[in-house]
Amino acid sequence: MEQTHSLKKDGSKFWDANPCGGSWSTYQEFMEWYQRTEPSLYKILDNYEWHDKKVLEVGCGQGSTLNYISSFGAFIYGLDMSLQSLRQARVGAAELGSASMVSLLQADAENLPFSSNAYDIVLSIGVLHHTADTAGSISQIYRLLKPGGQAVVMLYRSGNPKWWMTSLLRAFSRLVDFISGKPNVLLESLRARQQRDSSSGTALLELFGVPILKAFSNRESRKMFASFTEVRITNQLPGFLRLVDILPWLKPIRSFLNRVDQFTEHMWGFYQVIEARK
Ligand SMILES: C[S@@+](CC[C@H](N)C(=O)[O-])C[C@H]1O[C@@H](n2cnc3c(N)ncnc32)[C@H](O)[C@@H]1O
């Protein structure tokens, strides 16, 4: 219990220091980068009717999703445990002119201070694999949805090449810290690089530094969503194309990497998007 509490505290410190997606000179630029790097997520969001819907986003980060959805006329409540991320989400809503549609709150996904049966749609994109009690947070989402309401949750998926690479690199990073006798050696050098150039986003910082990082198989996710109906899980984005952001010398083979991503999407997808109804 104590350990979970301190991991979560470290987690909010991490996200305050590294808001998801990095820092950009304008919010519009940040939104465009997000839509370029996460195309399959936006394809899914575009399948829903948002107008006049009451939406909650659990772990909204800097608000790329909520500020996108509010432009379609949804009333959206965004929560996150990182105050710094929420500040940026607010700046974004003001810059995009959607502040009247967006409410933001610092809160913990595991213990949501909202009344039950209140939301048409609850979203959580790339968040619940970073919290200790993932299944408990999904139960909270169920509680908050109106009967017939829709959950859209993105979680990392285990058992694909990107997850194996991630686990290996995290182990390597711990080994470097052990040998050098210093904490976070790789993380700090990446952070320095990130300050010079934010175009690679925060994926690598997350990989090396985030205190809680988990992934689930489709079967495990299905179990966590057992109380929902109409559960649909799709695997997305193996993420080979993202390598270009991190290793720019791969640019000449960009279209090849894109083709590999498309070809292996459902087999090797690093993300799983779970769409389910209460
Ligand atoms: C990878 S980022 C994703 C942010 C956003 N959904 C996006 O797609 O850009 C993970 C976010 O989850 C938040 N988070 C992690 N655990 C949380 C928890 N228990 N309660 C609330 N927010 C949490 C972090 O602060 C961080 O902003």
The ligand as an SDF file (V2000), in Angstrom:
LIG
                    3D

 27 29  0  0  0  0  0  0  0  0999 V2000
    1.0210    8.7920  -21.5350 C   0  0  0  0  0  0  0  0  0  0  0  0
    0.2090   10.1550  -20.8070 S   0  0  0  0  0  0  0  0  0  0  0  0
   -1.2810   10.2300  -21.7630 C   0  0  0  0  0  0  0  0  0  0  0  0
   -1.9450   11.5630  -21.6610 C   0  0  0  0  0  0  0  0  0  0  0  0
   -3.1100   11.7620  -22.6470 C   0  0  0  0  0  0  0  0  0  0  0  0
   -4.1600   10.8290  -22.4430 N   0  0  0  0  0  0  0  0  0  0  0  0
   -2.6010   11.7200  -24.0620 C   0  0  0  0  0  0  0  0  0  0  0  0
   -3.0120   10.8350  -24.8170 O   0  0  0  0  0  0  0  0  0  0  0  0
   -1.7910   12.5810  -24.3990 O   0  0  0  0  0  0  0  0  0  0  0  0
   -0.3480    9.4710  -19.2510 C   0  0  0  0  0  0  0  0  0  0  0  0
   -1.0930   10.4770  -18.3800 C   0  0  0  0  0  0  0  0  0  0  0  0
   -1.7760    9.7470  -17.3670 O   0  0  0  0  0  0  0  0  0  0  0  0
   -1.7250   10.4860  -16.1650 C   0  0  0  0  0  0  0  0  0  0  0  0
   -1.9490    9.5230  -15.0700 N   0  0  0  0  0  0  0  0  0  0  0  0
   -1.2430    8.3970  -14.7920 C   0  0  0  0  0  0  0  0  0  0  0  0
   -1.7650    7.7590  -13.7250 N   0  0  0  0  0  0  0  0  0  0  0  0
   -2.8360    8.5010  -13.3200 C   0  0  0  0  0  0  0  0  0  0  0  0
   -3.7800    8.3790  -12.2810 C   0  0  0  0  0  0  0  0  0  0  0  0
   -3.7410    7.3580  -11.4000 N   0  0  0  0  0  0  0  0  0  0  0  0
   -4.7280    9.3190  -12.1520 N   0  0  0  0  0  0  0  0  0  0  0  0
   -4.7970   10.3730  -13.0170 C   0  0  0  0  0  0  0  0  0  0  0  0
   -3.9170   10.5560  -14.0260 N   0  0  0  0  0  0  0  0  0  0  0  0
   -2.9560    9.6330  -14.1810 C   0  0  0  0  0  0  0  0  0  0  0  0
   -0.3520   11.1250  -16.1970 C   0  0  0  0  0  0  0  0  0  0  0  0
   -0.2630   12.2290  -15.3360 O   0  0  0  0  0  0  0  0  0  0  0  0
   -0.1840   11.4820  -17.6770 C   0  0  0  0  0  0  0  0  0  0  0  0
   -0.6390   12.7780  -17.9410 O   0  0  0  0  0  0  0  0  0  0  0  0
  1  2  1  0
  2  3  1  0
  2 10  1  0
  3  4  1  0
  4  5  1  0
  5  6  1  0
  5  7  1  0
  7  8  2  0
  7  9  1  0
 10 11  1  0
 11 12  1  0
 11 26  1  0
 12 13  1  0
 13 14  1  0
 13 24  1  0
 14 15  1  0
 14 23  1  0
 15 16  2  0
 16 17  1  0
 17 18  1  0
 17 23  2  0
 18 19  1  0
 18 20  2  0
 20 21  1  0
 21 22  2  0
 22 23  1  0
 24 25  1  0
 24 26  1  0
 26 27  1  0
M  CHG  2   2   1   9  -1
M  END
$$$$
